[in-house]
Amino acid sequence: MHILKEHEDELLPLVHKTWWFLERHLLNDKEFTVRLEALTTLQTISEVSGSFIRQRVTKHILPTLLKSLRPHKILSVRPSATYKDLKITSSKKGSPRRKSEKCEVILDSSSVEFKVQKHVLLTLSILTTHLKFGDRELYRIIEGSYDYLHKDMPSDVQLNALYLYRALVGVNPDLMWVFFHSLGGIQPNNETFLKISPYKSNAYRKACKECLYCL
């Protein structure tokens, strides 16, 4: 397909013929290995056809990709046995005491399901770069993926999340500046759109600072 990138008359009919089979395997196939191949094909099509598939992806593919993102299946984040929630409480004479949380990686990194999670993040970054989604789609992507920036996420899946967020920066840097400051608790202001406690924001601060270097 890369060879046909400069020849739209041959490329676009080929994409049209391929699309039904691609969509079928992405949406309905229960075999993770088949879905991996379908994601790779989608990446290639987005790179060579760009905005031609934007409407189709936005309507049919993007909701499925976001639904398949399940960060809680990779990393379990919960309060420690000592405390029941993550709120900041006061200890002696009003001094703050942060409640701890327990994080545990619960999905084997060698499993195909884990690889699918990584591949979906990579696919979203490629789609974002080449399709130039609107703000509504960007909000949906952010909402479904920001937990992959958690400091205790496995490094390889967090790296794919960083690729995605750098792609988002390239599409709408102003929106992402507000988001990173909000999520990381770096510079709270009235424009934040993510409701997150100051304690929980510590888990995302390092990744947010890394992404802010792109701005």
Secondary structure, DSSP 8 states (H G I E B T S, - for coil): -GGGTT-HHHHHHHHHHHHHHHHHHHHH---HHHHHHHHHHHHHHHHHHGGGGHHHIIIIIHHHHHHH--GGGTEEEEE-TT-SS--EEE-GGG-EEE--EEEEE-S-TTSHHHHHHHHHHHHHHHHHHHH---HHHHHHHHHHHGGGG-TTS-HHHHHHHHHHHHHHHHH-HHHHHHHHHHHHTSS--TT------HHHHTTTHHHHHHHHTT-
